[in-house]
Amino acid sequence: MKKTLLLILCFTTLMAYSQDTIVSYKKRVLESVEVDLLASYYSQDGDNAAVTGGIGTEELTDLASSIVVSIPLNDDAILKIDANVSAYTSASSSNVDAFDTEGQAADPFLASSGASGSDQWVNGVIAYNHSSDDRNNIWGANVSVSKEYDYSSIGFGGNYTHLFNEKNTEVSISGNVYFDQWKLIYPGEIRESFNEDVPEELARKGLPTDKRNSYALGLSFSQIISKKAQGSISLDLVQQEGLLSTPFQRIYFSDIVNPITIGNFRFADDIERLPSSRFKVAIGGRLNYYLNEVFVLRSYLRYYQDNWGITSYTASLEVPIKLGDFFTLYPSYRYYTQSKADYFYKANEALSSDSFYTSDFDLSSFNAGEFGFGVSYTDIFTKVKLLGYGLKSINAKASYYNRSSSLSYFMVSGGLKFVQD
């Protein structure tokens, strides 16, 4: 009898230990270190440069690269480090100082040789995310810094996600704040006017602040509707305060009797001036539908409005086409339309008595379309190795954009994802 009781006790203890062991086991949110290498080339052109008052070349090229490293700190936590570098050359921004080219008359449609014609942008983001044991709750925090010649920014943010209904339903909230500072670089002739070296009609005051603060709140709801359909809706709110105009963008008034012109270039009547506050709201919706093993539909709709008078609509459709086990094609199209801001004027339309004005065609009324085509290669077994990392995926995409205000661009981008063995 004693032996029987002892055997039962040992068996019960073993079962309890086994159950504890099973309960304590959980899958890591990230199995190993992942490294993403990304690069892009961007080229645009147009005839409505804001630097030269809404007329002139918008020619610009940009080369960008980034590396994203995701590191599992333990079963539940991930640290992500995102570093970005971008270098551009711009014919329009070179005309911040339009009269610094010897032997060539200043012209808004020709690039100046000034130092403002090129710049580099550097950005870094560190993000931490932690998941609960049941993987139904995820919270995170991030910090970011950005720097270029005339602009710097630091930002902080946090996010929380809750999954329920057997992980078929997801709600998320995120918040971010950014504290930006400009180096106030004015057009060359305006800088001279501050020193009272040009006629009185150009002697206008500078901007009242060099700081801008942005506060963003995001809410989203995602639902698995069926075995083939998944949808989501999102709400984004942004409040901005401070310097919301660009210091070196010119304005040409309609009521200036004798404007100053040298060659083909007209001196600025003033710089862009905009309100010191802006509130933005955007509502978006996504619906993804699995047709079969080859085709998936990914649709997106977005409505945007702000208190500057802009209303916009976005609609896009992407159709991934799976070719076998490794390759997928991604044709896509996006359509965008917006109304103009209350303060937008073409060159020679604004009055000197107006309080606010801009000739930046990004704030004008226009329609735009973007065609895209991408291809990706995925190998979950990571057969290709490099320095102890397996190549998990390769992707590349080309996009062409054209809008009714004459601006167009072409962009190609690509990426490699490596996973530590």
Secondary structure, 3 states (H helix, E strand, C coil): CHHHHHHHHHHHHHHHHHHHHHHHCCCCCCCCCEEEEEEEEEEEECCECCCCCCCECCCEEEEEEEEEEEEECCCCEEEEEEEEEEEEEECCHHHHHCCCCCCCCCCCCCCCCCHHHEEEEEEEEEEEEEECCCCCEEEEEEEEEEEECCEEEEEEEEEEEEEECCCCEEEEEEEEEEEEEECCCCCHHHHHHHCCCCCHHHCCCCCCCCEEEEEEEEEEEEEECCCCEEEEEEEEEEEEEECCCCCCCEECECCCCCCCEECCEECCCEECECCCEEEEEEEEEEEEEECCCCEEEEEEEEEEEECCCCEEEEEEEECCEEECCCEEEEEEEEEEEECCCCCECCCCCECCCCCCEECCHHHCCEEEEEEEEEEEEECCCCCCEECCEEEEEEEEEEEEEEECCCCEEEEEEEEEEEEEC
